Amino acid sequence: MKSVSVPVWAPLLLAASGWACDDPLKKNELVEEPRVLGARIEVEGEPERAAPFPGESVNVRFLVAAPELEPALGFALVACRSVEANVGLPACWSAPFAESERLEPEPGAPAMRFELPEPEPGASKTRLLVKGVICPNGAPRVSDDPGRCASGDRSLPVSLEAELASDGDANLNPSFAAATLSFDGESLPEAELSGDCAGSGLLEVSGKSKHQIRFEFPDSARDPVPQANDYDPDRESLLVSHFSSGGELARAFSPIPYDRPEISAEVEWTAPDSNGASGVLVRFWFVVRDLRGGSDFVERAVCVVP
């Protein structure tokens, strides 16, 4: 992977604002093919902070979910400053200042590292924008056809816009590490995944059984936000997204409004039929966003048995 700062204009890549721009007839919460589900910004040395100051080093990585355990991915990304727009996709205010690309597909999250430059004259109220394309089992075309994959296979356009830090507001990432994630009241810990899950130590459930997945966050998960007037919210709202590789989730998104006293969400999941197999691995991807550029994500799994 190459990650360098570039002082000259770099080709812009086609971007899409949605995290999962899928066929509307498909279930949004079911991962049946490679999809981009989220992204995380971390200030180097302070990974809990999503909003950088000029001169700070920044790491960005995207969450790509797929039915296979370790999908091979190529990608091309650029970072630039954007301006707030009322309509349409975010666009670069000036030339990108960094790029990252992987021209040969291999396992590993698409990512980039860069230093946020000082703002240019007239660049007030700009934001950070990272955009580009991710290519499952393919390589990006970064010359004659920017924003597409060279093989002609499915391209996954991505666009991540986030606020920059100011003296009065430096947005923090919400964190699953500080949250309680439970499955029918039991902890759902991380585990090493493999195709043969029976007896592997994963939580085992029966085919077609119903279960409750619950998220509980501490008060610190919602940052205070600057108010332009007394009617504006004084803290963030959160959005929890949940996806699985099998079975049926009741929905894909659970909003947690700023004024809800309890910072929690719950969603029902119905296990698939094991179809006589000794064990069927089902993976879950959970993403939490503060809708200002801060986010976090985790992966969990259970084993469905006869």
N, C-alpha and C positions, 0 to 999 in steps of 0.2 A: 504494500500500500504506500502511496506517495502522499505526503501532506506538506505543502509549502505555502509560504506567503508570496503573493504575486503583486508587484507594483503596477502592472499594466492590466488592461481589460482582458478578462477571460470569458469564454463563451458562456452565455446564460443557458440554463437548462429548463425545459418545460416543467412546470410545477402544477400541483393540484392542491387545493386547500383541505380536502378531506383526508382522513386517516384510512378510510376503507371505501374507495370508490368502486363499488361492486355492482353486479347485476341486481336490479331491484327485486327480482324474483327469488334471489338467494337469501338465506337467513344471515343477517349481518353478524350474528354472534357465533356462527359456525365457521371454523377455519378449514376449508377444503382445498386451498391452494395458497401459495405464498402471498402474504399481505403485510403491509406496514401498519402496525397498530399504535405506535407511539414513538416518542423521542424524548431524550433527556439532555439538558444543558447543565454543565457543572463548571464552576469557576475553579481553576486549578489551585489546590491548597485549601479551598473551602467548597467541597462538593455539595454541601447543603444549599449553596446559593446558586440561583439560576440567572440572576441579573448581574452582568459584569460591568466594571468601570473601565474606561480607556486605559490601555497599558497592561491589562490583566490577560492571562492565558486562559483559554476556554476549551473545554472538551465537549463534543456533541456526538451522541450515538443514537441510532435508530433501532427500534424493536421490530424485527421481521419474524412473523410467525408462519409456520408451514407444517403440513402433515408429517414430513420427514424430520428427524431429530436435528440434523445439522445441514441445512440447505447450503449449497454453494452459491455465493452472491458476488456479482460485480457491481460497481457503482461509480458515479461521478457526482460530486457535490461542490457547491460554491457557497461562500459566505459574503454578505454585503450588508450595507445599511439600507433599510426600507423606510418609507414614509407611510404614515397612517392613511388608509384610504377608506372611503365610505362604501364603495362598491368594488367588485372584481377581486382578483387575486392580488396579494401583495407583490410589489415589484421593487427592484433595486433602485435606490435613489442615486447611486453612483456606481462606478465599476467595482466588481467583487475584489476584495482584498485578500482572499485565501481560497484555495481549492484542495480537494482530496479526491483521489480516484483509485479504483482497483480494476484493472483492465482484464485480469484473468480471474474467473469466478472461483471462490474458495470459501470454506466455512468461516464464520466470524461476522460480528455485527458491523454494518456500515458506520463509519465514524470519521471524524476529522478533529484536528487540533489547530488552533490559531491564536494569535494575539489581537485583541480588539484595538484598532488604531484610534488616535485622537479624531474627534469629529472635524469634518471639513467646514470651511466658512459657509454659513447659511444652512447647515444641517441640523437645525434645532428640531426637537421632537421626533428624532429618528429612532428606529428600532433595529434589532438584530434580525436578519433573515438568512436562513440556511435553506437552500433549495437544490434540487437535482433529480437524479433518476437512479433507481435500484433495479438490477437485472438478475432475476433468479436463473441460475445456470447459464448466464450469458455475460457479455461485456458491453459497456456503454459506448455509444457512438458520440464522441466529443468533438468531432470536426465538422463533417458535412451534414450531420443530422443530429444536432444537440438535443438531448432529452429523450432519446430513443435507445433501444438496445440493438447491438450490431446483428444479432442472430435473427431478428425479426420476431422473437418470442415476446411474451407479455412484458411490458415495461411498467414499473411502479413509480410514477412521479411522486415526489415528496416536497413539502414546503413547511417550514417551521419558523414562525415569527414570535419574537419574545421582546419584552420590555428591557431596556437598559437600566442600570442602577443610577440613582440620584442620591443626593445627600439625605433626603428625607424618606427614601424608599429603595430598598435593595431586596427584591423579591426572592424568597426562599422556595426550594422545592418541597412539596408535600412528600411524606416518606412512608413507605410500607413498613420500614424497620421500626417505626414508632407506633405502628397500628397493630390491632389484633385482627388476624385473619383466621376465621374458624369455619369448619365444615361439620354441620350437625352438632355444633357446640364443642367439637374437638379441634385442636390445633392442626393446621395443614402445613407441615414443615417442608423445607427444601429436601430434595432427594435426587440421587443419581438416576437418570432415566435410561431405560433400554426397552427394546421391543417385547422382551419376555418379562412381564411384570409380576406374575404370580409368585408369591413367596419372596419377593425382593425387598420387602419392608415398607412398601407403599400401603396406604390405606386401601383396603379392599371393600368393594360394594357389590351388591347383586345387580344383575341385569334388570333394566326397566324400573329400578327403585328410584324414589324421589328424595331429594336432599336440599338442605338450606345452606347457602354460603353467605357468611356475614362479614362485614368490614366495620371496624370501629376505630376512629382516629381520635387523637388527643386534641384539646383545644388549640394547641400550637400549630395544628395543621392548616388553619386558616389565618393567613397574615392579615394585619390591618392594612387598609388601602387609603391613599389620599382621597379626600372628598372635595369635589368642586362646589357642592352645596349641601344643605342639610338633608336632601332627599336621596343622595347617593348612598349606596351601601358603605358601611365603615370597615368591612372585612370581605375576604374572598368567599366566593362559592366554589365548591369542588364538583368535579364530574368523575365518577368511577365507571370505567368500561370493563366488561368481562366477556371473554371469548373462550371457546373450547374446541377441541379437535373431534369431539364425538358427543352423542347425547343431545339434549335440548335444554338450553338456558331460556328462562322466561322472557328475557330481553337482553339487549346488549349494553344499555346505559342506565346508570342510576345517579341522578343529580342530587347533590347535597347543598341546598340553598344557604346563603350567608346567614339567614335568620332562623335556621333550624337549630334548636338548642342541642339536640343529640347529633353528633357528627358520625352518622352510621348509615349503612345501607345493607339490604339483604336481597338475595335473588335465589329463586328456586332452580335447581338443575335435575333433570331426569336422565338417568343413566341409559346408555344404549343396550340393546340385547347383545349378550356375549356370543350368541350363535354357536354355542357348544365349545368355544375356545377356552383353554385353561385360564387365560387372562388377557384382557384387552386394555392396553394403555390409553388413557384419556388425559390429555394435557389441557391446562388452563392458563390463560394469560390475563393478568389483571393490570389495569392502567389507571392512575389517578392524576388528574390535571387541575390546576388552579385557574385556568383560562387566562393566564397572563404570561405563559411560557414556562412555568414551573410544572414538573411532572415527575412521576416515578412509575416503575413497572416491575413486576415479578412474575415468575412462572412456577406453577405447581402441577401436581398430577395425582391421579388415583388409578387403581387397577380394578377393572370390572370383571367379575368372576361369575361362573354359572350359579 
